[in-house]
Amino acid sequence: MMGILNRAVDTKKSLEMIYVDGKGNMTQRKICVVEVRENQILAYCYSRNQVRLFSKDGILSVYPWKERKGAING
């Protein structure tokens, strides 16, 4: 996971992330990583249209963003 997050900072490529927040809510988000910290990542969240801080412990899965034909991405 750390490799893809660090590469995303350098390449500015968007990622897709499955995330569980502190209340147990699971979401799927498109993000652009700004900074990788010890226990958190700072990333622009396209769902919220703002920079957000995400706990690394809450990241269930992260992978390169892939545009899907016929799908609505956001």
PyRosetta script that sets phi, psi and omega in degrees:
from pyrosetta import init, pose_from_sequence

init()
pose = pose_from_sequence("MMGILNRAVDTKKSLEMIYVDGKGNMTQRKICVVEVRENQILAYCYSRNQVRLFSKDGILSVYPWKERKGAING")
pose.set_psi(1, -40.6)
pose.set_omega(1, -177.5)
pose.set_phi(2, -63.1)
pose.set_psi(2, -35.7)
pose.set_omega(2, -179.9)
pose.set_phi(3, -61.3)
pose.set_psi(3, -47.3)
pose.set_omega(3, -178.4)
pose.set_phi(4, -68.1)
pose.set_psi(4, -35.8)
pose.set_omega(4, 178.6)
pose.set_phi(5, -67.2)
pose.set_psi(5, -45.1)
pose.set_omega(5, 179.6)
pose.set_phi(6, -66.0)
pose.set_psi(6, -39.6)
pose.set_omega(6, 177.2)
pose.set_phi(7, -64.4)
pose.set_psi(7, -37.1)
pose.set_omega(7, -179.4)
pose.set_phi(8, -64.3)
pose.set_psi(8, -33.1)
pose.set_omega(8, 176.3)
pose.set_phi(9, -63.7)
pose.set_psi(9, -45.3)
pose.set_omega(9, -177.4)
pose.set_phi(10, -70.6)
pose.set_psi(10, -40.7)
pose.set_omega(10, -174.1)
pose.set_phi(11, -91.0)
pose.set_psi(11, -15.5)
pose.set_omega(11, -177.0)
pose.set_phi(12, 63.1)
pose.set_psi(12, 23.1)
pose.set_omega(12, 178.3)
pose.set_phi(13, -81.3)
pose.set_psi(13, 141.5)
pose.set_omega(13, 178.0)
pose.set_phi(14, -73.1)
pose.set_psi(14, 150.1)
pose.set_omega(14, 177.8)
pose.set_phi(15, -123.6)
pose.set_psi(15, 158.4)
pose.set_omega(15, 171.9)
pose.set_phi(16, -109.6)
pose.set_psi(16, 134.1)
pose.set_omega(16, -174.2)
pose.set_phi(17, -132.4)
pose.set_psi(17, 138.5)
pose.set_omega(17, 169.7)
pose.set_phi(18, -104.5)
pose.set_psi(18, 123.0)
pose.set_omega(18, -168.0)
pose.set_phi(19, -133.3)
pose.set_psi(19, 141.7)
pose.set_omega(19, 173.8)
pose.set_phi(20, -116.4)
pose.set_psi(20, 122.3)
pose.set_omega(20, -179.3)
pose.set_phi(21, -81.8)
pose.set_psi(21, -179.9)
pose.set_omega(21, -177.7)
pose.set_phi(22, -62.7)
pose.set_psi(22, -20.3)
pose.set_omega(22, 179.0)
pose.set_phi(23, -93.5)
pose.set_psi(23, -0.6)
pose.set_omega(23, 179.2)
pose.set_phi(24, 89.8)
pose.set_psi(24, 7.3)
pose.set_omega(24, 177.8)
pose.set_phi(25, -78.8)
pose.set_psi(25, 127.7)
pose.set_omega(25, -179.8)
pose.set_phi(26, -99.1)
pose.set_psi(26, 133.3)
pose.set_omega(26, 178.3)
pose.set_phi(27, -136.6)
pose.set_psi(27, 157.8)
pose.set_omega(27, 173.3)
pose.set_phi(28, -114.9)
pose.set_psi(28, 124.2)
pose.set_omega(28, -173.1)
pose.set_phi(29, -131.9)
pose.set_psi(29, 149.9)
pose.set_omega(29, 169.3)
pose.set_phi(30, -97.5)
pose.set_psi(30, 127.1)
pose.set_omega(30, -177.2)
pose.set_phi(31, -133.1)
pose.set_psi(31, 160.7)
pose.set_omega(31, 170.1)
pose.set_phi(32, -126.3)
pose.set_psi(32, 114.1)
pose.set_omega(32, -174.1)
pose.set_phi(33, -72.5)
pose.set_psi(33, 129.2)
pose.set_omega(33, 178.8)
pose.set_phi(34, -97.8)
pose.set_psi(34, -43.8)
pose.set_omega(34, -176.0)
pose.set_phi(35, -153.5)
pose.set_psi(35, 140.7)
pose.set_omega(35, 175.0)
pose.set_phi(36, -105.3)
pose.set_psi(36, 122.5)
pose.set_omega(36, 179.5)
pose.set_phi(37, -109.6)
pose.set_psi(37, 179.6)
pose.set_omega(37, -175.8)
pose.set_phi(38, -58.4)
pose.set_psi(38, -50.9)
pose.set_omega(38, -177.2)
pose.set_phi(39, -118.6)
pose.set_psi(39, 3.2)
pose.set_omega(39, -175.2)
pose.set_phi(40, -142.7)
pose.set_psi(40, 163.6)
pose.set_omega(40, 168.9)
pose.set_phi(41, -125.8)
pose.set_psi(41, 142.9)
pose.set_omega(41, 174.9)
pose.set_phi(42, -101.8)
pose.set_psi(42, 123.9)
pose.set_omega(42, -175.1)
pose.set_phi(43, -148.8)
pose.set_psi(43, 148.9)
pose.set_omega(43, 171.2)
pose.set_phi(44, -78.4)
pose.set_psi(44, 125.8)
pose.set_omega(44, 179.9)
pose.set_phi(45, -102.7)
pose.set_psi(45, 117.6)
pose.set_omega(45, -179.0)
pose.set_phi(46, -70.3)
pose.set_psi(46, -24.4)
pose.set_omega(46, 178.3)
pose.set_phi(47, -68.9)
pose.set_psi(47, -38.1)
pose.set_omega(47, -177.8)
pose.set_phi(48, -100.2)
pose.set_psi(48, -8.4)
pose.set_omega(48, -178.4)
pose.set_phi(49, 55.7)
pose.set_psi(49, 42.4)
pose.set_omega(49, 177.4)
pose.set_phi(50, -160.6)
pose.set_psi(50, 162.8)
pose.set_omega(50, 176.5)
pose.set_phi(51, -76.0)
pose.set_psi(51, 132.2)
pose.set_omega(51, -177.7)
pose.set_phi(52, -129.5)
pose.set_psi(52, 157.7)
pose.set_omega(52, 176.1)
pose.set_phi(53, -106.4)
pose.set_psi(53, 124.3)
pose.set_omega(53, -178.5)
pose.set_phi(54, -116.7)
pose.set_psi(54, 136.1)
pose.set_omega(54, 175.1)
pose.set_phi(55, -74.9)
pose.set_psi(55, 134.8)
pose.set_omega(55, 178.2)
pose.set_phi(56, -62.7)
pose.set_psi(56, -32.2)
pose.set_omega(56, 179.6)
pose.set_phi(57, -63.7)
pose.set_psi(57, -24.5)
pose.set_omega(57, -178.7)
pose.set_phi(58, -85.7)
pose.set_psi(58, -8.5)
pose.set_omega(58, -178.4)
pose.set_phi(59, -82.3)
pose.set_psi(59, 112.9)
pose.set_omega(59, 178.4)
pose.set_phi(60, -86.1)
pose.set_psi(60, -35.4)
pose.set_omega(60, -177.8)
pose.set_phi(61, -156.9)
pose.set_psi(61, 144.5)
pose.set_omega(61, 175.6)
pose.set_phi(62, -146.5)
pose.set_psi(62, 136.1)
pose.set_omega(62, -176.2)
pose.set_phi(63, -155.8)
pose.set_psi(63, 160.8)
pose.set_omega(63, -179.2)
pose.set_phi(64, -57.8)
pose.set_psi(64, 140.4)
pose.set_omega(64, 176.9)
pose.set_phi(65, -67.6)
pose.set_psi(65, 132.2)
pose.set_omega(65, 179.2)
pose.set_phi(66, -128.1)
pose.set_psi(66, 120.2)
pose.set_omega(66, 177.2)
pose.set_phi(67, -64.8)
pose.set_psi(67, 131.2)
pose.set_omega(67, -178.4)
pose.set_phi(68, -108.1)
pose.set_psi(68, 129.1)
pose.set_omega(68, 178.0)
pose.set_phi(69, -67.9)
pose.set_psi(69, 133.0)
pose.set_omega(69, 177.7)
pose.set_phi(70, 80.6)
pose.set_psi(70, -0.4)
pose.set_omega(70, -179.8)
pose.set_phi(71, -106.4)
pose.set_psi(71, 154.0)
pose.set_omega(71, 175.0)
pose.set_phi(72, -96.9)
pose.set_psi(72, 116.2)
pose.set_omega(72, -178.5)
pose.set_phi(73, -105.5)
pose.set_psi(73, 146.4)
pose.set_omega(73, 178.4)
pose.set_phi(74, -169.4)
pose.dump_pdb("model.pdb")
